[in-house]
Amino acid sequence: MQHTLPSCQTALTQGRYRWRQYTVLKELADILERERRKTRPTNKKAVPTIKFVKEGQTAKKARTAATSIRDESER
């Protein structure tokens, strides 16, 4: 049990505590870097803009994009 606790002078003087911590940190850094470099699909949807209208004015009707031929024929 003495060797697992920070009171072990042999492990402390040999630098094993820091080595173990740095090894764990390096492994975590490698995993995080691999995850950061992964290419991910961009599913950014267009955010509709808000058209503000001054008081007393009327808003212009926005034209919606046609999604099919049938939608175009109904206009």
N, C-alpha and C positions, 0 to 999 in steps of 0.2 A: 504494500500500500504506500510505502514511503516514496517509491519511484513514480507513482502517479500524482502525487501531491507536489505543489511548488516548493516544498521544503526539502526536496532531494537535492543536495548540493552537487552531487556528481552530474546529474542531468542538467542542472542549472549551469555549471561551469563548462560543460561540453556544448552548450547552446542548443540542446535538443528541444527545449520548449519553443524557442523562436523558430527553429527549423520546422517543427510540426505545424505551428501557426502559419508560417509562410507557405508551407506546402498546401495547406487547406485553402488559404487565400488565393494562391496561384491557380488551383483547380477551379475555384469558384469564378475567378476572373476569366479563365479560358472558356468555361461554360457560358458565362454571360456574353462574352465577345462573339462566340459562335451564334448565339441566339440573336444578337444585335445585327449580325451580318446576313441572316437569313432573308431571302426575298419573300415578301408577303404580298398577296393580292391586294390591290387597292380597290376597295368597294366604296369609294366616296360617292355619295349621291349628291346631286345638285340641290343645294339649299335654295328654296324659293325666296326671291327677294320681296321685301315688303315695300309697297308703293304708298308713301304717305300723301295724304290729301289735306290741303289747307281748309280751314273752316269756311263753309259757304260754297266750296267747289264740289263737283261730283267726280268720282273716279272714272277713269276710262276702263272699259271692260277689257281684260286681258284675254288674248287669243290663246287657246290651249292647243298644244301640238297634237296633230292627228296621229293616232296609234295604229290605225288600219284604214283600208280603202273605204270601208263602210262609214267610218267616222267622217271622212272627207266628203262623202256623198250627202251627208245630212246637213251640211252647212249651206 
